[in-house]
Amino acid sequence: MDSVPRLTSVLTLLLSGFWHLGFTATNYNCDDPLASLLSPMAFSSSSDLTGTHSPAQLNWRVGTGGWSPADSNAQQWLQMDLGNRVEITAVATQGRYGSSDWVTSYSLMFSDTGRNWKQYKQEDGIWTFAGNMNADSVVHHKLLHSVRARFIRFVPLEWNPSGKIGMRVEVYGCSYKSDVADFDGRSSLLYRFSQKLMSTLKDVISLKFKSMQGDGVLFHGEGQRGDHITLELLKGRLALHLNLDDSKARLSSSPPSATLGSLLDDQHWHSVLIERVGKQVNFTVDKHTQHFRTKGATDALDIDYELSFGGIPVPGKPGTFLKKNFHGCIENLYYNGVNIIDLAKRRKHQIYTGNVTFSCSEPQIVPITFVNSSSSYLLLPGTPQIDGLSVSFQFRTWNEDGVLLSTELSEGSGTLLLSLEGGILRLLIQKMTERVTEILSGSNLNDGLWHAVSISARRNRITLTLDNDAASPAQDTTRVQIYSGSSYYFGGCPDNLTDSQCFNPIKAFQGCMRLIFIDNQPKDLISVQQGSLGNFSDLHIDLCSIKDRCLPNYCEHGGSCSQSWSTFYCNCSDTGYTGATCHNSIYEQSCEVYRHQGNTAGFFYIDSDGSGPLAPLRVYCNITEDKIWTLVQHNNTELTRVRGSSPEKPDTTTLDYGGSMDQLEAMIDGSEHCEQEMAYHCRRSRLLNTPDGAPFIWWVGRSSERHPYWGDAPPGVQQCACGLDESCLDIPHFCNCDTDKDGWTNDTGFLSFKDHLPVTQIVITATNRSNSEAAWRIGPLRCYGDRHFWNAVSFYTEASYLHFPTFHAEFSADISFFFKTTALSGVFLENLGIKDFIRLELSSSSEITFAIDVGNGPIELIVQSPSILNDNQWHYVRAERNLKETSLQVDNLPRSSRENTEEGHFRLQLNSQLFVGGTSSRQKGFLGCIRSLHMNGQKLDLEERAKVTSGVRPGCPGHCSSYGSICHNGGKCVEKHSGYLCDCTNSPYEGPFCKKEVSAVFEAGTSVTYMLQEPYPVTKNFSLSSSAIYTDTMPSKENIALSFVTGRAPSLLLFVNSSSQDFLAVVLCKNGSLQVRYQLSKEDTHVFTIDVENFANRRMHHLKINREGRELTIQVDQQLRISYNFSPEAELRTARSLTLGKVTESLGLDSEVAKANTMGFLGCLSSVQYNNIAPLKAALRHSTTAPVTVQGTLVESSCGSMVDSDVNAVTTVHSSSDPFGKVDEREPLTNAVRSDSAVIGGVIAVVIFVIFCSIGIMSRFLYQHKQSHRTSQMKEKEYPDNLDSSFRNEIDLQNTVSECKREYFI
C-alpha cells in the first residue's frame, strides 16, 4: 500500500486539530452587546400597550420606558431581529422604566427566519430564566450553551402580580461566520482525491445540517476492496455505516454501525462529529455520543477516487443516485481538516458542484403544537355548501389516540371525524338516516414522524390518502355524498359546542401540525396567532415542541423505552431489573443475603453491584450451618488429559465462567475468602521445574498475568503445597511432579490470593517426552462471607459522623441500609449542593423522612410506622429517586411514592461531602447503628472509615435480638461479628436454620440406644463453646417428639427405660393403632391407644408427648390432643436409656411390648427428640462421641421423600457441597494407562454378574412360590378399608403377635 497518501492524511488530520483550536479561540471573548444599536423597527411583539413597536433596549427611558403588551397573559412575547445570524452567549433583563411592571420568569426562543421557532433548552428541558424583582435592577444570565440565530424571542411566564408585563432587554454575543451549501434533493458535491486511493488510519468529519425531510444521504465514500463510509438520514435519525473489511459488504445489505439522534427533520441546525482512530469510532450528534468498534481486517479506511456529499451518484449515469438525496442545508463541512464548502465556493478543481447553491433557502412553513390533551383546539373556517370537500395537513405525535379533525358537513350530510386510534388513522362519516362510513389506514402513526393526510370528496366518492410523499398504501375509496362544512376543528373541541358541531369521542390531539389546506387553500396560521383568522386554545403557534423522551434512553440496564407526548415508559421484561426506570435489581447481592432471607442451597443469580452497571451472575449458593459458599463453575470441569505439549507447542486452555471479568471481580472483592482448587496429575511431566528451573506450567489470573506458583503456595513463591511443609517425594524439589517419576503422582492445593483469582487460563508445556503425560483439573471458584452485608458502625455521640466523597447520581439515586436505635430522632445521611440536597432521617420514634431537591423545590416523603422504630431492632430503609418518581420504603410497610415532573430541573447536582450519621452542622446526629449502606449499587465501607473517626465504633452487636427467630426447632442463635448463625446442636434438625430433618430408615432388627446417665460433649466445626447432647433428665418433665413413616405393624417405635420394671413405650399395634404405654411398676400401667386411623399407611405422622410433673399431653398429627393427670401416688423415675427400634437387651418387657419388639421398627424415623437430646441425630452425626449404640442397619434417608413409596426399601441419600460433581482424581487415567487390564477385568466382571443374576432370579422365584402357598392356606381376616392387600400380607407374616390390650381409647 502506498505510504504517501497515508502520511498526507495523518498530517491533514493534525492540521484539522489546529484549525479547531483556532476556531474556538476566535469566539473566546464573545460577549458584545447586540441589541443596543438596533433600530426600533428591529423590535416586534405579540401586542404593544402603545399600539406601535416600542424600543426595549436595556436602560431605555424614553417614551414608555420599555415594552408592555396590551394584555398581560401567557400568549405575549417580545422579539428582536439581530440582522444576521450571530452567536448569542448571554441575555439581560429589566422592568419597564418608572413603573411596577416587570417579569419574574421567562423563556427564550430562537429562529433563523422569524418562523419555526426553537425553545432554549438546558438539562434536556425547556429552561426557565429567573427575571426581575423590581423595575430598574438588571438580571444577567450566561447561557450554558451558546446559540446561533438571527431572531430571539423573550416569552414572559410570570410577572409582578401587582403590575403588568414589562421588559427592557439586552443580548450579548458576537458575529458568526460560516460556509453554507443548499441541496435541493437532486444535487451533490464530489470531492475528488489527488490520487486514486485515499487510505487513512484516522478520520475527523464534522458538519451541521438542517432539513425538513426525514431521509437522505449526507455523504458517502467507498473503495473497490469493500471499505465504505456513509452518513444518511433515516426516518429523522442519523445512521452511520462504516466498514473497514474486505468482505465486499454493500451499503444496501449491511445494518448501520450506529444510529443516533431523533426528530432531525425539524428544520433546525444539528451538529455531527465523527472521529475514528483505527477501529475505534466516536459518533456524536448534537450532544449525544456513541462509542463503537467497527468491523474490519485492518485499521485503514481505503476510499477510491472521491467522496460524495448530498447523495450517492451512480458511476456513468449523471443525475442518477443510488439512494434518496439529502434535501436541506449543510454548514461548515470539514473532512480531515479540509473545508469542503469553501473549496466548492472557490470552484477549486478538487470539487465537482452539481446544482448546489451557497445560501440556505428557508421554506416559510409555520408549525403549530397542540399542548393540552383536554383543551387544545384550532378552529379554521371553510367554504360552506361546496359540493365536495378537500382538507390536507401533516401531523406528528407520540400519542396513540387523539382527534385530528372534526366538522359538521353542510346540507345535512352528517359529521366528519378524523382521528388517531391505537396508532391507526380512522375516518368516520356519520349521518342520522344512513349507515356509518368508515375508512382505516396506516399503523404505528404515533412514531413521532411527519405523516401527510389528505381527505378529498368529489362526485360521490371520498378518498383518504396517507403519506403520499412516501410509500403509502393503496388509497381507500368509498361512495358517499357530502358537502363542505363552514367550521373545521383541528385537534379537539371547545367546551361549549354540541356533538353535532364538533364531535370528540376520545381525548384531544397532542402533537404538531403544519401545511393545513382547506378547499385547496393554505391557511395562514400567523393570522390565527394575531387573532384575525379562526380561533384556538392552548396552542404553540410557529413552533413544533415535540420532544423525544427516549433520547437519551433513561431506561436502565437494557430496558426498552416507549413514550407518549408527556412522558416515557420503561419495559423491564427479561432485564433482571424492575422499577419505573429498570433501576432496581430483582436479585440479591450475595448468597449471604439469600441465606438471610431463609433460602437454602440452590442456584441463584447474584447482582454484586445492585443497581449498578454490572449484570447479574448465575452462581450456586451452598448454604451450610457455618459458612455460605458461593460457587461459580467454568466450562472445563472434567479431568483433562494432556500429551505432546512442548514450549514450542504449548497446550493452552481458556476457562469461561459464564460472566464478565468485572462481574467475577466484584463478587470476589465483596467476599471474605475465595479459593480455587488446582490439581495436576503427572507421569514424567514436570510442573514448576523446581528448585531452580523455569516453570513448565503456569496459569493466568484476572489481570492476564502469568503465575508460576501452585495451590496452597503464596504468590511469588514458586512452590507447591508439599514444598511448603517439606513433604514432597524428593526433598530437593518443591513439587511432587518435579521429581519426574515414571509412576503417577500429583500436586493438589487451593489458590486463595483473591487479587489473582479467578484462574482464566492454564498453559502446559511438559508432556512431549516418551511415556510423558498429565491430567489437570481446576475446580470452581468458591467464595464465602459478605464483606458488606454485615458491615456496621455504632454512633455514640450526636456530634459524630462519617464523611465520604460526594454522592454522584444525576438521574437515578437509590439509598438502602439497616439501622437500629433507641433514640427519638436523628439524621441518617445528608449530602448538599448549591441548591440541591438529599437527606434521610428518623424524624420521630415511628417516622422516617426522605427529603430531596433537584432544583424544582424540596420534596418530602414520610413513612409512618404503626409500631415504634427505636426499639433497638434492625429496620430496613430504601429511598429512591429517578426521573419518573421518588419513593421511600421502610421494612415491609406500604411504600410511599410521588410522581416527578418531567419538565424543569431533573439532574441531582451535589457538591459537598456525604455525611453519614450526622450533618455538616453537627446537629441532629444519629445515635445507634447503621449497616449495609448501599448507594446506587456502591457499597460504603463504614467499618474502615469508623476506625479513624472519633465518636464512631466499627461493628454493632445484637444481631440475634432481631434475627433470632430465624433459628427453628430449638436451634440457638449465636452472635458473630459479621452476622449470626444457628447452633442446631440440641435440635433434632440441622441445616443453616435448623429446619432440615434428620431421618433414617430402620430395617428389621435395627436398634439405636442412647444412654442418658452421663453427659458427653460434642464440639461443632465452628468456634463455639462445647455443647452436650443431653438434657436435664430429672423426672419433673419429659418432652418427646418424633415423626415416622411405615407400612408394617406391629412395631416398636420408642422405648425409654427407667429401671428394670419402669418404662415408657410407643407401640404401633397390629391393627395400625398407636399406643403410648407408661409402666410405672408391675402393678401400675397406663396405656393410651389412638385408633382414629391406621397409622401404618405409609404416610408421615407426627407424635408429641409432653409431661410437666404429673400432667401428660399427647398430640398426634397437629390435630388430636389427649390430656391426662397421673395420680399423686404414681412414682416417676429418672430415665436411664432410650431405644429407637428393637430393644436388644433383656429388660423385662411386658408381653404386649415384647410382641411389638419381635421385629422392632421397619420404616423411617425422623426428627426424634427427648427433652433437649436428639438421639437419632447423635447416632448419624456423632456416633463416636455421643453415648449412643447402633445395632443392625441404619441408613440415612428422607422420610418426606418416602411417603407413598416402598418404605421398606432402603435408599441412601448423598449430599455434596459441590453441585457440579467431582471426579475421583486419585488415579485419573487408570483406564488409559491400564487399558488391557481393564478389558480383561471387564470380561470377568460381566461373567460373574450374569451368574449372580441367574442365582438371584431362581431364588426369588422359589421364595415367591413358597409365600404364595403359605398365604393361600391362611384364614381371611378383617382389616380397615384403607389397608391395602400388600400390607395385609406383611402383617399376616407376623402371626405370633396378638392384638394389643387397650386401657384408654381415643
Salt bridges, closest charged atoms under 4 A:
ASP81 OD1 - ARG150 NE 2.83
GLU87 OE2 - ARG148 NH2 3.73
ASP101 OD2 - ARG96 NH2 2.58
ASP101 OD2 - LYS164 NZ 3.61
ASP112 OD1 - ARG85 NE 3.59
ASP112 OD2 - LYS210 NZ 3.14
GLU123 OE1 - HIS905 ND1 3.89
ASP124 OD1 - LYS287 NZ 2.89
ASP136 OD1 - ARG168 NH2 3.61
ASP179 OD1 - LYS345 NZ 2.99
ASP184 OD2 - ARG186 NH2 3.37
ASP203 OD2 - ARG276 NH2 2.70
GLU222 OE1 - HIS220 NE2 2.71
GLU222 OE2 - ARG250 NH2 2.68
GLU232 OE2 - HIS241 NE2 3.09
GLU232 OE2 - LYS323 NZ 2.94
ASP265 OD1 - ARG396 NH2 2.95
ASP266 OD1 - HIS270 NE2 2.83
ASP286 OD2 - HIS270 ND1 2.88
ASP299 OD1 - LYS279 NZ 2.81
GLU306 OE1 - ARG192 NE 3.37
GLU331 OE2 - ARG85 NH1 2.49
ASP342 OD2 - ARG346 NH2 2.82
GLU362 OE2 - LYS210 NZ 2.66
GLU421 OE2 - ARG426 NH1 3.08
GLU434 OE2 - LYS431 NZ 3.88
GLU438 OE2 - ARG426 NE 2.48
ASP447 OD1 - HIS451 NE2 2.85
ASP467 OD2 - HIS451 ND1 2.80
ASP542 OD2 - ARG115 NH1 3.84
GLU556 OE2 - HIS583 ND1 2.96
GLU625 OE1 - LYS1020 NZ 2.70
ASP669 OD1 - ARG702 NH2 3.40
GLU675 OE1 - HIS673 NE2 2.93
GLU675 OE2 - ARG782 NH2 3.10
GLU677 OE1 - LYS1222 NZ 2.92
ASP730 OD2 - HIS733 NE2 3.84
ASP740 OD1 - ARG769 NH2 2.59
ASP742 OD1 - ARG684 NE 3.69
GLU773 OE1 - ARG641 NE 3.36
GLU773 OE1 - ARG643 NE 3.16
GLU773 OE2 - ARG683 NH2 2.73
GLU810 OE1 - ARG907 NH1 2.90
ASP814 OD1 - HIS583 NE2 2.60
ASP814 OD2 - ARG878 NH2 3.73
GLU830 OE2 - ARG839 NE 2.87
GLU841 OE1 - LYS924 NZ 3.17
ASP871 OD1 - HIS875 NE2 2.80
GLU880 OE1 - ARG878 NH1 3.12
GLU885 OE2 - ARG895 NH2 2.48
ASP891 OD2 - HIS875 ND1 2.71
GLU902 OE1 - ARG549 NH1 3.56
GLU902 OE2 - LYS884 NZ 3.77
GLU903 OE2 - ARG549 NH2 2.93
ASP941 OD2 - ARG787 NH2 3.83
GLU943 OE2 - HIS977 NE2 3.72
GLU944 OE1 - LYS947 NZ 3.29
GLU990 OE2 - ARG1181 NH2 2.65
GLU1038 OE1 - ARG1107 NE 3.30
ASP1062 OD2 - ARG1133 NH1 2.03
ASP1084 OD1 - HIS1086 NE2 2.75
ASP1091 OD2 - ARG1302 NH1 3.83
ASP1117 OD2 - HIS1101 ND1 2.81
GLU1131 OE1 - ARG1133 NH2 3.25
ASP1150 OD2 - ARG1077 NH2 2.99
GLU1196 OE2 - ARG1181 NH2 2.66
ASP1224 OD2 - ARG1226 NH2 2.67
GLU1225 OE1 - HIS681 NE2 3.69
GLU1225 OE2 - ARG777 NE 3.47
GLU1227 OE1 - ARG1234 NH1 3.76
GLU1290 OE1 - ARG1048 NE 3.65
GLU1303 OE2 - LYS1301 NZ 3.77
